[in-house]
Amino acid sequence: MATIPANFAANAYKVAQGLANRPDQGHSPLADRTRPDFAGMVRDAMGDVVQQGRSAEAKTLAYAKGKADVIDVVTAVAETEVALETMVSLRDKVIAAYEEIMRMPV
């Protein structure tokens, strides 16, 4: 197992302190548009889950009116269920990671 030099850790700590202590200027270096935006990805994924739910609901209403096939309704509901379970699982993983980070000694 490789060890991290002490000066590397000290420099990383100084950089972290500098980032934490500087005033917010409305632009975060982490919000660079060349990198993926995690909040945007989560927002898009949530929008997709909501859209799938609305689609399943519309197919269910169409089936109730006699204008849709039961197979389409069951498929749409199953897809929505899988998408929702995936989002819940992702949420649980993010919360677990956050809790683990908060337990780390500073």
C-alpha positions as CSV (number, residue, x, y, z in Angstrom):
1,M,0.0,0.0,0.0
2,A,1.4,3.4,-1.0
3,T,1.7,6.1,1.5
4,I,0.9,9.7,0.8
5,P,3.7,12.2,1.4
6,A,3.1,14.5,4.3
7,N,3.6,17.6,2.2
8,F,0.9,16.5,-0.2
9,A,-1.6,16.1,2.6
10,A,-0.6,19.5,4.1
11,N,-1.0,21.2,0.7
12,A,-4.4,19.5,0.2
13,Y,-5.5,20.8,3.6
14,K,-4.3,24.4,2.8
15,V,-6.2,24.3,-0.5
16,A,-9.4,23.0,1.2
17,Q,-9.1,25.7,3.9
18,G,-8.6,28.4,1.2
19,L,-11.7,27.2,-0.6
20,A,-13.8,27.1,2.6
21,N,-12.7,30.6,3.8
22,R,-13.0,32.6,0.6
23,P,-16.1,34.7,0.1
24,D,-18.6,33.3,-2.4
25,Q,-18.3,35.2,-5.6
26,G,-21.3,33.6,-7.4
27,H,-19.0,31.3,-9.4
28,S,-17.8,28.0,-8.2
29,P,-14.8,26.3,-9.9
30,L,-16.7,23.0,-9.5
31,A,-19.6,24.4,-11.6
32,D,-17.4,24.4,-14.7
33,R,-19.6,23.6,-17.7
34,T,-17.0,21.2,-19.2
35,R,-17.7,18.8,-16.3
36,P,-20.9,16.9,-15.7
37,D,-23.3,18.7,-13.3
38,F,-24.4,16.3,-10.6
39,A,-27.4,18.4,-9.6
40,G,-28.4,18.7,-13.2
41,M,-28.2,14.9,-13.7
42,V,-30.3,14.3,-10.6
43,R,-32.8,16.9,-11.8
44,D,-33.0,15.3,-15.2
45,A,-33.4,11.8,-13.7
46,M,-36.2,13.0,-11.4
47,G,-37.9,14.6,-14.4
48,D,-37.7,11.4,-16.3
49,V,-39.2,9.4,-13.4
50,V,-42.0,12.0,-13.1
51,Q,-42.7,11.9,-16.9
52,Q,-42.8,8.1,-16.8
53,G,-45.3,8.3,-13.9
54,R,-47.5,10.7,-15.9
55,S,-47.3,8.4,-19.0
56,A,-48.3,5.4,-16.9
57,E,-51.2,7.4,-15.4
58,A,-52.3,8.5,-18.9
59,K,-52.3,4.9,-20.2
60,T,-54.2,3.8,-17.1
61,L,-56.9,6.4,-17.8
62,A,-57.0,5.5,-21.4
63,Y,-57.5,1.8,-20.4
64,A,-60.3,2.8,-18.1
65,K,-61.9,4.5,-21.1
66,G,-61.4,1.4,-23.2
67,K,-58.9,3.1,-25.5
68,A,-55.7,1.2,-24.4
69,D,-54.4,-2.3,-24.2
70,V,-53.9,-3.8,-20.7
71,I,-50.4,-5.0,-21.7
72,D,-49.3,-1.4,-22.4
73,V,-50.7,-0.3,-19.1
74,V,-48.9,-3.1,-17.2
75,T,-45.6,-2.4,-19.0
76,A,-45.8,1.4,-18.3
77,V,-46.5,0.8,-14.6
78,A,-43.7,-1.7,-14.3
79,E,-41.3,0.7,-16.0
80,T,-42.3,3.5,-13.7
81,E,-41.9,1.2,-10.7
82,V,-38.4,0.2,-11.7
83,A,-37.4,3.9,-12.4
84,L,-38.7,4.9,-9.0
85,E,-37.0,2.1,-7.2
86,T,-33.7,3.0,-8.9
87,M,-34.1,6.6,-7.8
88,V,-34.8,5.6,-4.2
89,S,-31.8,3.3,-4.3
90,L,-29.6,6.1,-5.6
91,R,-30.9,8.4,-2.9
92,D,-30.0,5.9,-0.3
93,K,-26.5,5.5,-1.7
94,V,-26.0,9.3,-1.7
95,I,-27.2,9.6,1.9
96,A,-25.0,6.7,3.0
97,A,-22.0,8.3,1.3
98,Y,-22.7,11.6,3.0
99,E,-23.0,10.0,6.4
100,E,-19.7,8.2,5.8
101,I,-18.0,11.4,4.9
102,M,-19.4,13.1,8.0
103,R,-17.9,10.4,10.2
104,M,-14.4,10.9,8.8
105,P,-12.0,12.6,11.1
106,V,-10.9,16.1,10.1
